[in-house]
Amino acid sequence: MPDIVFVILKGILLGVLISLSFGPSSFALIQIGMQKEFKYGIYMSFGVLLSDVVIILVGYFGIAKHWYLEKYRLLVGIIG
């Protein structure tokens, strides 16, 4: 039981760290927010969200058929 709690806490910590990380899109969003109106910041946030969702879906559907083949399962697990 303690192992499960440790894994969950570790996952929560990693999620918080990833959500607080600042990349180029964060700095661009801050810049747009200071120079233009609020709605342009919303548009950019939606664009970043949409691009992330597209990348995740392309990756998932690109690997989905290989995931169920036994000969690729170890390789996919190592890469993942």
RAJOMO-V650491 format. One record per helix or strand of 2 or more residues. SS is the DSSP state (@ for helix, = for strand). FROM is the first residue (numbers start at 1). TO is the last residue. If there is no record, write none. Layout:
ss=SS from=FROM to=TO
ss=SS from=FROM to=TO
This chain:
ss=@ from=2 to=20
ss=@ from=24 to=35
ss=@ from=38 to=67
ss=@ from=70 to=79
